[in-house]
């Protein structure tokens, strides 16, 4: 099963899926379903024999056509192929785990590097942190994919190993790249797939060999998960309470405005204390007190209007 989902780091919502099978008929279990290619089930069965990389491109194109609020497409090293990265980049920026493959080459300056040789260059460079979590970063041109920022990080499971992250967005820092990919690892594969398997019966509660039946069952499971994710978001996220989040933002803005008034009044009194006689300074304090009372009333009235 190939699936794609949307996440903001807190909620995960699957929005596309595909069930794949082998393109060679003699390697499949059971006969091919006799389906009309014009129907949705027929199109899905024909889609099942496509390559996973082709379906990935198709899912990204669907997301672009539907105007989904996507900042980055994030995926594992299995999909980090130069051609696939270049095609996804036409729709959205990419942040991914890079694969140390001898055929995936990077150009830096006038020389061509593999990912392993590029790591050796980074470690030997001044300013790198070989023992830190982020070892270093470098901007390269991946042959067939375009310009990437490659970030080398230390593998937490084995301190002697390293991992490489790539980003087509050259304007973000290495720390930001790590945070984006960390959200993918924490939300999508762990929470989403684990909950769907354990609590919604994706594995073990359905027995069937008909492709349309399998596809219909998994679609229902995903719909149930989307409903539960939406319900959980409504209960736990304060931004979904009507008006409360925006009222809090406006209240904070009003508080900052009052602080500015207070600073101005305090500085004015300090200046006047050095330049006026006692009687005039007392009159100036009275005027400042009236101004402070006015701003306090303005703040109270604005909060009542927001409420």
Secondary structure, 3 states (H helix, E strand, C coil): CEEEEEECCCCEEEEEEECCCCCCHHHCCCCCCCCCCCCHHHHHHHHCCCCHHHHHHHHHHHHHHCCCCCCEEEECHHHCCHHHHHHHHCCCEEEEECCCCCCCCEEECCEEECHHHHHHHHHCCCCCCCCCCEEEEEEEEECCCEEEEEEEEECCCCCCCEEEEEECCCCCCHHHHHHHHHHHHHHHHHHHHHHHHHHCCCCCCCCCCCHHHHHHHHHHHHHHHHHHHHHHHHHHCHHHCCCHHHHHHHHHHHHHHHHHHHHHHHHHHHHHHHHCCHHHHHHHHHHHHHHHHHHHHHHHHHHHHHC
